[in-house]
C-alpha cells in the first residue's frame, strides 16, 4: 500500500478500469492528513477531475467542447478561491488549537481515465491536476491542525494555474502575457466566441470513432465515484511502459538504480472579471 519506489502518477490496475488506463495521484507513504484544509481541497479537486475526465470529450482527439472548457474554468476558479481564501501569509498568526484538534483522516482518491485518453488536451490537464493532488497529499503541512500557508497554496496551485493558462492560450488564442496576469479569467464573451476551428489544422479537427467498450455505466462507476481510501487500495505501480523500467533494465551507470519497477498485473458560467490570485510557487 505505501508507494515509495516512484513519484509518478499511479496506474489503477483494478479489473476493467486497469485495462482502460485509469490513474490515481501518488500519495507515497503519506496516507492521511491532520489538516482539514488539505483534505477538503484534495477531495474537491479529485472529485471534479473524476467527472470531467468521464465526459465523452476525453475519447475524442478533436478539441474539447465548450462544456468541458467551462467545467475546467469553474474548477480553476473554485480551486483558486479555496487556496486564496484559506492560505495564511508568513507574517500572519496561524490559528492554533489548545484542548482540541481535528481528527486525522485517510485520503480518498477518485480513479480517473488517464493513460489511454485520446484527447491530448484533457490528458495533459489531468496529468497536471494529478500531480497537484500528489503534491498536496505529500506536503509537510498535513501535520498542521488548522491552516495552510501561501507557500502550500503556491506549490499545489501552480499546476491548476498552468492548466488554465494553457487552455486560454491554445483554445482561445490569448497571449501568454494576458493569460498569465494575476486575476485573469475568461469571460462570457470568450466562451460565446469559442471556435477552435479558426486556428487549428484540419487534421486536428477530424477524428475516427474511438473504441466503444470502455464507456462505463453510472452503476459501474458507483464505487470509485465515492472515492476510495488509499489504505483500501491494492499495491499499485506506474504505467508499465515507463522510463524507470527501461533504464533499470538497460543502463548500468551509477545514476540509475539497479531494481526495475514491477508491473502491476455542463454548467453555465457567469461573467467574471477577476479570479482569486493563487500565491506564487516557492522559489528554489
Secondary structure, 3 states (H helix, E strand, C coil): CCCCCCCCCEECCCHHHHHCCEEECCCCCCCEECCHHHHHHHHHHHHHHHHHHCCHHHHCCCCCCHHHHHHHHHHHHHHHHHHHHHEECCCCCCCCCCCCCCCCEECEECCEECCCCCCHHHHHHHHHHHHHHHHHHHCHHHHCCCCEEHHHHHHHHHHHHHHHHHHHHHHHCCCHHHHHCCCCCCCHHHHHCCCHHHCCCCHHHCCCCCCCCCCCCHHHHHHHHCCEEHHHCCCCECCCCCHHHHHHHHCCCCCCCCCCCCCCCCCCCCCCCCCCCCCCCCCC
